[in-house]
Amino acid sequence: MPITNDATRHDEQVTTYFDTHVAAYDAFYEERSAFGRWFNRTFRKAVYIRRDEVPVLAKRYGCKTLLDVGCGSGRNTIFWANHGLERLYGVDLSAEMIETARQVAQQAGVASRCRFDQLDFMKFDSNEKWDIVAACGVFDYVRDAETFLRQMAKFADRIIYASFPGWTLVRSPLRKIRYALRGCPTHFYRRRAIEGLFAAVGFGELGMKSTGSGYLAWAVKG
């Protein structure tokens, strides 16, 4: 994506939002109370659907390494480390999120297999590739989805995997307003648009699943 003033401002708004909401974000994933677990699994099922599908695909296609783009506080990365993935690398724009991810990985006993770095993924470059490149809860905040997906494909040996928030007449406008008031831009997707994104990138055979509030999509290289 060309680094224009608009693009830079967009990324800065997203980073600022997550830097100032680290504790709330991580508490959601940590599920500190029985009520929290019940509430999340009842009303936020999409988060678990998109997390739990990764080990299924990894087992099906013999994948052992994973790049977690927009890893946040590392809760998904650590879950995947405990469910079949052997070497994982999490990256995020937010330095605060990355610091939390490192601490959580240490506490979980998987720090030797989970590395975390703060960086701008659109400027990321490496000769290394991973079996799976995943982005969960990321395209909600991506300004140029096709360019971002192409960047993911550059580092994937077998699978690119992403979640997308769907557009609904009631919830989506309300969420957009809520986040706008907090200074964070958000984006929503219809199924046909997601299919078009993956077709444009042309990485491999497309698979999709509804999460109720959005979609999972993955492409597998033959």
C-alpha positions in Angstrom: 0.0 0.0 0.0 1.4 3.4 -0.9 2.3 5.3 2.3 0.2 8.4 1.9 -0.8 10.9 4.5 -4.3 9.3 4.7 -2.9 5.8 5.0 -0.4 6.8 7.7 -3.1 8.6 9.6 -5.4 5.6 9.4 -2.7 3.3 10.8 -1.8 5.8 13.6 -5.5 5.9 14.6 -5.7 2.2 14.8 -2.4 1.9 16.7 -3.4 4.6 19.2 -6.7 2.9 19.9 -5.2 -0.4 20.7 -2.3 1.0 22.7 -4.8 2.6 25.0 -7.1 -0.4 25.3 -4.6 -3.2 25.9 -5.9 -4.2 29.3 -9.6 -4.4 28.1 -8.6 -6.3 25.0 -6.5 -8.8 26.9 -9.1 -9.3 29.6 -11.6 -10.3 27.0 -9.4 -13.1 25.7 -8.2 -14.1 29.2 -11.8 -14.8 30.4 -11.1 -14.2 34.1 -14.5 -15.1 35.3 -17.2 -17.8 34.7 -19.6 -15.1 33.6 -17.0 -13.7 31.2 -16.5 -17.1 29.6 -20.3 -17.6 29.3 -20.9 -14.1 27.9 -18.1 -14.4 25.3 -19.0 -17.8 24.1 -22.7 -16.9 23.9 -22.5 -13.5 22.3 -19.0 -13.4 20.7 -18.8 -16.9 19.3 -17.0 -15.7 16.1 -13.8 -15.1 18.1 -13.7 -18.8 19.1 -14.8 -20.1 15.7 -12.0 -18.3 13.9 -9.4 -19.3 16.6 -10.4 -23.0 16.6 -10.4 -23.5 12.9 -6.7 -22.9 12.6 -5.6 -26.2 14.4 -8.1 -28.1 12.2 -6.5 -26.7 9.0 -3.0 -27.2 10.4 -3.7 -30.8 11.1 -5.4 -31.4 7.7 -2.5 -30.0 5.7 0.4 -30.9 7.9 1.3 -27.3 8.9 3.7 -26.7 11.8 4.7 -23.0 11.5 2.5 -19.9 11.6 2.9 -16.1 11.2 0.2 -14.3 13.3 -0.4 -10.9 11.7 -2.0 -8.4 14.1 -1.5 -10.8 17.0 -2.6 -8.4 19.7 -1.8 -9.7 23.2 -0.9 -13.1 21.7 -3.8 -15.1 23.1 -4.5 -16.8 19.8 -0.8 -17.4 19.1 -0.4 -19.1 22.5 -3.5 -21.2 22.0 -2.2 -22.4 18.6 1.2 -23.2 20.2 -0.7 -25.5 22.6 -2.8 -27.1 19.8 -0.3 -28.5 17.3 1.7 -25.6 15.9 5.4 -25.8 16.7 6.9 -22.4 15.8 5.0 -19.2 15.8 5.8 -15.5 15.1 3.4 -12.8 16.1 3.6 -9.2 14.9 1.5 -6.2 15.7 1.6 -2.4 15.2 1.1 -1.8 19.0 4.2 -2.0 21.2 2.0 -2.3 24.2 0.2 -5.4 22.8 3.6 -7.0 21.9 4.9 -6.4 25.4 1.8 -8.1 26.9 2.1 -11.0 24.4 5.7 -11.7 25.5 4.7 -11.7 29.1 1.7 -14.0 28.5 3.8 -16.4 26.4 6.4 -16.6 29.2 3.6 -17.3 31.8 2.2 -20.0 29.5 5.5 -21.7 29.1 5.6 -21.4 25.3 8.0 -18.4 25.0 10.7 -20.6 23.4 8.3 -21.3 20.5 6.5 -18.0 20.2 8.4 -14.9 19.1 6.7 -11.5 19.1 7.8 -8.2 17.4 6.3 -4.7 17.1 6.3 -3.7 13.4 4.3 -2.4 10.5 3.4 -5.5 8.5 3.0 -3.6 5.3 6.7 -2.7 5.6 7.8 -6.2 6.8 10.3 -8.1 4.7 11.9 -11.5 5.3 13.3 -14.4 3.4 11.5 -16.7 5.8 8.1 -18.3 5.1 5.6 -19.9 7.3 3.1 -22.8 6.6 0.2 -20.6 7.6 -0.1 -16.8 7.6 -3.1 -15.8 9.7 -4.9 -12.5 10.4 -7.8 -12.8 12.9 -9.7 -9.7 13.8 -7.4 -7.6 11.6 -9.3 -6.8 8.4 -11.8 -4.9 10.5 -9.1 -2.2 10.6 -7.3 -2.6 7.3 -7.5 0.3 4.8 -6.5 -1.6 1.7 -7.6 -5.2 2.0 -6.3 -6.5 -1.3 -2.8 -5.1 -0.8 -2.7 -6.5 2.8 -3.8 -9.9 1.6 -1.1 -9.9 -1.1 1.5 -9.1 1.6 0.2 -12.1 3.6 0.6 -14.4 0.6 4.2 -13.4 0.1 5.2 -15.2 3.4 2.8 -18.2 3.2 4.0 -21.6 2.1 0.6 -23.3 2.3 -2.3 -21.3 3.7 -3.4 -17.7 4.1 -6.2 -17.4 6.6 -8.3 -14.4 7.7 -11.5 -13.4 9.4 -13.7 -10.6 8.1 -16.6 -8.8 9.9 -19.8 -9.0 7.9 -22.1 -6.1 7.1 -25.5 -6.1 8.8 -28.1 -3.3 8.7 -28.2 -2.7 12.4 -25.0 -3.9 14.1 -22.4 -2.7 11.6 -23.4 1.0 11.5 -23.6 1.0 15.3 -20.2 -0.5 15.6 -18.7 1.9 13.0 -20.1 4.9 15.0 -18.9 3.5 18.3 -15.3 3.0 17.1 -15.4 6.3 15.2 -16.2 8.1 18.4 -13.1 6.5 19.9 -11.0 7.5 16.9 -10.6 4.1 15.3 -11.7 3.4 11.7 -13.5 0.1 10.9 -14.4 -1.8 7.8 -17.0 -4.4 6.9 -17.2 -7.0 4.1 -19.8 -8.9 2.1 -19.2 -12.5 1.0 -18.8 -11.6 -2.6 -16.2 -8.9 -1.9 -14.2 -11.4 0.1 -14.3 -13.9 -2.7 -13.1 -11.1 -5.0 -10.2 -10.3 -2.8 -8.9 -13.9 -2.8 -9.5 -14.3 -6.5 -7.5 -11.2 -7.2 -4.6 -12.5 -5.0 -4.9 -15.9 -6.6 -3.0 -17.8 -3.9 -4.9 -21.1 -4.0 -8.2 -22.9 -3.6 -10.7 -20.8 -1.4 -12.6 -22.1 1.6 -15.1 -20.1 3.5 -17.2 -20.4 6.7 -19.8 -18.1 8.2 -19.2 -17.1 11.8 -22.6 -15.6 12.3 -21.3 -12.1 12.5 -18.9 -12.4 9.6 -16.7 -14.9 7.7 -13.6 -17.0 7.8 -11.8 -17.3 4.5 -8.6 -19.3 3.7 -6.8 -20.2 0.5 -4.7 -23.4 0.3 -1.9 -23.6 -2.2 -2.1 -26.9 -4.2 
